[in-house]
Amino acid sequence: MSASFALAALALSAGVYAQQPGTLTTETHPKMSISRCSAGGSCTTEQHTVVLDANWRWLHSTSGSTNCYDGNKWSTSLCPDPTTCAANCALDGGDYTGTYGITASGNSLSMKLVTGSNVGSRVYLMDTSDSKYEMFNLLGQEFTVDVDTSALPCGLNGALYFVSMDADGGQSKFPTNKAGAKYGTGYCDSQCPQDIKFIDGVANSAGWTGTTSNSGTGSNGACCSEMDIWEANSVSTAYTPHPCSPVDYEACTSDAECGVTDRSSGFCDKSGCDFNSYRMGNTSFYGPGKTLDSNKKMTVVTQFITNDGTSSGTLTEIKRIYVQNGIVYQNSQSNIAGVTGNSITDSFCAAQKTAFGDGNDFKAKGGLAAMGNAFKKGMVLVLSIWDDYAVSMLWLDAPFPATADPTAPGVTRGTCSASSGKPADVEKNTPGATVIYSNIKLLIQASDFFKHEAGDFFFVQQHQGQHHHRRCYNNKTGDDNYNNQGRNYHDLVR
């Protein structure tokens, strides 16, 4: 996501922002590989790069090095109005490791919370030509990634997600945007963030109000559909679809369109339909020393199931599987009264909203079908680390709202306290906090990560309590017959 509740939430660097390409610092994108795997288990490695979001970059005059944006204010001389600002200001290249704490190696990307004066970061996966963002349609497929969030305490979020950005960063739509994807322009998400410095190719300076010492919000926001694959720290994790109407990029220009006063009035479902195991009543599934031990790296598998099994079908279910220490774990089941299942479906979301007393904006914005339509148009992969100046990440890992009864269904999302997660505290106390993403793969839907086909049967390795066993299922009838003769994990996962 962004992530949920991300308006003005990302603490930005002391640098500034732009849409003209600068020349003072060479822009070199760090290399990162991903894999695409076939039904037979063979995988092909692709060489990609990542690019830093434009909001983190130094914005200066095209004729020199005078800041166009300083602290939380726009230059009155260089930026007297949004269009003039776009013409006068250049977005420069970045030192990814030295300034932003971003290090890529092979198929791995490490992102550090604090590096010098910079806090947090957000990058996008470029295509193999290094000219545009890679566009993904995950319908009928699996997306897998290894994650290490062991160093992220309460209040931090290592977020990996997809958003409906334009492949070229909006360069073809908006002629005043000369920087494009090479400089990380065109960000949008389901929170319709108004802290984006350039929207539709011009500065978002009209009505700009400072919110922290180096960030603020303008009158416009950048809205688009968002699929949160992984939002997590060492305490809690959630995956969440956020559909929008329209499903792809749209600038909001009023409080109503942006969902400022009434979250449901805007273009997007800001709350989404989340599956957080702790919030869904299983408090022992994820965390330090728990079933899924967040002190260790794990593989996160997300399935996007369509009604006909194809990439053009209607999205009907989003499933989650984990792999850790050679064991495959199905997602935890809901323990909330009236809500059943361990995956996201429209019926699960409706039951969850009823149980938690929430309005069903997910349904109003089109539900899973709308989320699937966003993938059909192509979505951009985002990798980030951030802290939350709006609500201290309580929505992920603590009771939220902080004033609500923590025993009420859906309020408590993790073991962090309602007073935890304040950015000033996490930046001071854990500046070295780092998230590591690695081994990204796109696989067929029925992958060997959780089942091994054998004629008319497949074997699934399951975890129950302290016992690991395999069940044999009939592919045609769905019968479940206990069977200890399944293959070991290394046979299951090729």
Solvent accessible surface area in square Angstrom, and as a share of the most:
residue,aa,sasa,rsa
1,M,0,0.00
2,S,2,0.01
3,A,0,0.00
4,S,8,0.05
5,F,44,0.18
6,A,4,0.03
7,L,48,0.24
8,A,13,0.10
9,A,0,0.00
10,L,9,0.04
11,A,10,0.08
12,L,1,0.01
13,S,5,0.03
14,A,66,0.51
15,G,24,0.23
16,V,3,0.02
17,Y,1,0.00
18,A,1,0.01
19,Q,7,0.03
20,Q,32,0.14
21,P,57,0.36
22,G,7,0.07
23,T,126,0.74
24,L,97,0.48
25,T,52,0.31
26,T,112,0.65
27,E,19,0.08
28,T,95,0.55
29,H,15,0.07
30,P,25,0.16
31,K,136,0.58
32,M,0,0.00
33,S,14,0.09
34,I,2,0.01
35,S,18,0.11
36,R,79,0.29
37,C,16,0.09
38,S,55,0.36
39,A,76,0.59
40,G,56,0.54
41,G,29,0.28
42,S,79,0.51
43,C,63,0.38
44,T,90,0.52
45,T,96,0.56
46,E,39,0.18
47,Q,94,0.42
48,H,1,0.01
49,T,14,0.08
50,V,0,0.00
51,V,0,0.00
52,L,0,0.00
53,D,3,0.02
54,A,13,0.10
55,N,7,0.03
56,W,0,0.00
57,R,0,0.00
58,W,78,0.27
59,L,0,0.00
60,H,5,0.02
61,S,8,0.05
62,T,78,0.46
63,S,114,0.73
64,G,32,0.30
65,S,67,0.43
66,T,86,0.50
67,N,55,0.28
68,C,0,0.00
69,Y,1,0.00
70,D,93,0.48
71,G,35,0.33
72,N,34,0.17
73,K,142,0.60
74,W,28,0.10
75,S,24,0.16
76,T,121,0.71
77,S,92,0.59
78,L,31,0.16
79,C,9,0.06
80,P,85,0.53
81,D,58,0.30
82,P,39,0.24
83,T,79,0.46
84,T,47,0.27
85,C,0,0.00
86,A,1,0.01
87,A,65,0.50
88,N,43,0.22
89,C,0,0.00
90,A,4,0.03
91,L,0,0.00
92,D,0,0.00
93,G,8,0.08
94,G,10,0.09
95,D,79,0.41
96,Y,13,0.05
97,T,79,0.46
98,G,49,0.47
99,T,58,0.33
100,Y,12,0.04
101,G,10,0.09
102,I,1,0.00
103,T,64,0.37
104,A,27,0.21
105,S,79,0.51
106,G,55,0.53
107,N,60,0.31
108,S,30,0.19
109,L,0,0.00
110,S,30,0.19
111,M,0,0.00
112,K,76,0.32
113,L,0,0.00
114,V,26,0.15
115,T,26,0.15
116,G,74,0.71
117,S,82,0.53
118,N,2,0.01
119,V,17,0.10
120,G,2,0.02
121,S,0,0.00
122,R,5,0.02
123,V,0,0.00
124,Y,0,0.00
125,L,0,0.00
126,M,0,0.00
127,D,29,0.15
128,T,88,0.51
129,S,76,0.49
130,D,60,0.31
131,S,66,0.43
132,K,99,0.42
133,Y,3,0.01
134,E,24,0.11
135,M,65,0.29
136,F,4,0.02
137,N,46,0.23
138,L,1,0.00
139,L,1,0.00
140,G,14,0.14
141,Q,52,0.23
142,E,0,0.00
143,F,0,0.00
144,T,2,0.01
145,V,0,0.00
146,D,14,0.07
147,V,2,0.01
148,D,35,0.18
149,T,4,0.02
150,S,44,0.28
151,A,53,0.41
152,L,1,0.00
153,P,39,0.24
154,C,35,0.21
155,G,0,0.00
156,L,0,0.00
157,N,0,0.00
158,G,0,0.00
159,A,0,0.00
160,L,0,0.00
161,Y,1,0.00
162,F,0,0.00
163,V,0,0.00
164,S,5,0.03
165,M,3,0.02
166,D,30,0.16
167,A,31,0.24
168,D,22,0.12
169,G,1,0.01
170,G,4,0.04
171,Q,74,0.33
172,S,95,0.62
173,K,106,0.45
174,F,45,0.19
175,P,100,0.63
176,T,49,0.29
177,N,3,0.01
178,K,104,0.44
179,A,6,0.05
180,G,0,0.00
181,A,2,0.02
182,K,96,0.41
183,Y,14,0.05
184,G,1,0.01
185,T,1,0.01
186,G,24,0.23
187,Y,6,0.02
188,C,0,0.00
189,D,0,0.00
190,S,0,0.00
191,Q,3,0.01
192,C,1,0.00
193,P,3,0.02
194,Q,15,0.07
195,D,6,0.03
196,I,12,0.06
197,K,1,0.00
198,F,12,0.05
199,I,8,0.04
200,D,52,0.27
201,G,3,0.03
202,V,40,0.23
203,A,3,0.03
204,N,4,0.02
205,S,19,0.12
206,A,54,0.42
207,G,63,0.60
208,W,38,0.13
209,T,85,0.49
210,G,35,0.34
211,T,68,0.39
212,T,29,0.17
213,S,95,0.61
214,N,34,0.17
215,S,2,0.01
216,G,0,0.00
217,T,31,0.18
218,G,6,0.06
219,S,50,0.32
220,N,45,0.23
221,G,0,0.00
222,A,1,0.01
223,C,1,0.01
224,C,0,0.00
225,S,0,0.00
226,E,0,0.00
227,M,0,0.00
228,D,0,0.00
229,I,0,0.00
230,W,1,0.00
231,E,1,0.00
232,A,0,0.00
233,N,0,0.00
234,S,13,0.09
235,V,23,0.13
236,S,2,0.01
237,T,9,0.05
238,A,6,0.05
239,Y,3,0.01
240,T,4,0.02
241,P,0,0.00
242,H,0,0.00
243,P,0,0.00
244,C,1,0.00
245,S,63,0.41
246,P,57,0.36
247,V,22,0.13
248,D,47,0.25
249,Y,27,0.10
250,E,71,0.32
251,A,18,0.14
252,C,0,0.00
253,T,86,0.50
254,S,48,0.31
255,D,83,0.43
256,A,60,0.47
257,E,58,0.26
258,C,1,0.01
259,G,1,0.01
260,V,67,0.38
261,T,125,0.73
262,D,75,0.39
263,R,80,0.29
264,S,58,0.38
265,S,54,0.35
266,G,9,0.08
267,F,41,0.17
268,C,1,0.01
269,D,1,0.01
270,K,11,0.05
271,S,59,0.38
272,G,1,0.01
273,C,0,0.00
274,D,20,0.10
275,F,5,0.02
276,N,3,0.02
277,S,8,0.05
278,Y,48,0.18
279,R,23,0.08
280,M,1,0.00
281,G,31,0.30
282,N,35,0.18
283,T,70,0.41
284,S,70,0.45
285,F,14,0.06
286,Y,11,0.04
287,G,1,0.01
288,P,68,0.43
289,G,62,0.60
290,K,60,0.26
291,T,47,0.27
292,L,0,0.00
293,D,21,0.11
294,S,1,0.01
295,N,85,0.44
296,K,98,0.42
297,K,113,0.48
298,M,6,0.03
299,T,19,0.11
300,V,0,0.00
301,V,0,0.00
302,T,0,0.00
303,Q,6,0.03
304,F,0,0.00
305,I,34,0.17
306,T,7,0.04
307,N,102,0.52
308,D,83,0.43
309,G,47,0.45
310,T,61,0.35
311,S,54,0.35
312,S,84,0.54
313,G,6,0.06
314,T,58,0.34
315,L,3,0.02
316,T,57,0.33
317,E,43,0.19
318,I,0,0.00
319,K,54,0.23
320,R,5,0.02
321,I,1,0.00
322,Y,6,0.02
323,V,10,0.06
324,Q,7,0.03
325,N,111,0.57
326,G,26,0.25
327,I,25,0.13
328,V,1,0.00
329,Y,17,0.06
330,Q,55,0.24
331,N,6,0.03
332,S,8,0.05
333,Q,101,0.45
334,S,14,0.09
335,N,95,0.49
336,I,29,0.15
337,A,95,0.73
338,G,72,0.70
339,V,3,0.02
340,T,116,0.67
341,G,30,0.29
342,N,28,0.14
343,S,10,0.07
344,I,0,0.00
345,T,32,0.19
346,D,77,0.40
347,S,83,0.54
348,F,7,0.03
349,C,1,0.00
350,A,42,0.33
351,A,30,0.23
352,Q,2,0.01
353,K,12,0.05
354,T,113,0.66
355,A,34,0.26
356,F,25,0.10
357,G,69,0.66
358,D,66,0.34
359,G,64,0.61
360,N,46,0.24
361,D,21,0.11
362,F,3,0.01
363,K,149,0.63
364,A,79,0.61
365,K,21,0.09
366,G,37,0.35
367,G,3,0.03
368,L,0,0.00
369,A,41,0.31
370,A,10,0.08
371,M,0,0.00
372,G,1,0.01
373,N,65,0.33
374,A,0,0.00
375,F,0,0.00
376,K,85,0.36
377,K,128,0.54
378,G,9,0.09
379,M,0,0.00
380,V,0,0.00
381,L,0,0.00
382,V,0,0.00
383,L,0,0.00
384,S,2,0.01
385,I,0,0.00
386,W,2,0.01
387,D,0,0.00
388,D,0,0.00
389,Y,87,0.33
390,A,56,0.43
391,V,40,0.23
392,S,18,0.12
393,M,0,0.00
394,L,14,0.07
395,W,18,0.06
396,L,0,0.00
397,D,0,0.00
398,A,0,0.00
399,P,20,0.12
400,F,33,0.14
401,P,71,0.45
402,A,49,0.38
403,T,137,0.80
404,A,32,0.25
405,D,81,0.42
406,P,73,0.46
407,T,119,0.69
408,A,35,0.27
409,P,77,0.48
410,G,6,0.06
411,V,16,0.09
412,T,31,0.18
413,R,27,0.10
414,G,2,0.02
415,T,92,0.53
416,C,6,0.04
417,S,61,0.40
418,A,41,0.32
419,S,77,0.50
420,S,24,0.15
421,G,7,0.06
422,K,96,0.41
423,P,13,0.08
424,A,74,0.57
425,D,67,0.35
426,V,11,0.06
427,E,33,0.15
428,K,165,0.70
429,N,104,0.54
430,T,46,0.27
431,P,56,0.35
432,G,44,0.42
433,A,5,0.04
434,T,33,0.19
435,V,0,0.00
436,I,63,0.32
437,Y,0,0.00
438,S,12,0.07
439,N,45,0.23
440,I,1,0.01
441,K,39,0.17
442,L,7,0.04
443,L,19,0.09
444,I,61,0.31
445,Q,43,0.19
446,A,35,0.27
447,S,3,0.02
448,D,31,0.16
449,F,17,0.07
450,F,24,0.10
451,K,33,0.14
452,H,6,0.03
453,E,98,0.44
454,A,39,0.31
455,G,74,0.71
456,D,65,0.34
457,F,76,0.32
458,F,37,0.15
459,F,29,0.12
460,V,8,0.05
461,Q,8,0.04
462,Q,30,0.14
463,H,46,0.21
464,Q,97,0.43
465,G,53,0.51
466,Q,164,0.73
467,H,133,0.59
468,H,91,0.41
469,H,23,0.10
470,R,52,0.19
471,R,57,0.21
472,C,13,0.08
473,Y,41,0.16
474,N,28,0.14
475,N,58,0.30
476,K,160,0.68
477,T,89,0.52
478,G,52,0.50
479,D,75,0.39
480,D,72,0.37
481,N,83,0.42
482,Y,119,0.45
483,N,41,0.21
484,N,93,0.48
485,Q,149,0.66
486,G,12,0.11
487,R,114,0.42
488,N,81,0.41
489,Y,31,0.12
490,H,148,0.66
491,D,62,0.32
492,L,2,0.01
493,V,29,0.17
494,R,162,0.59
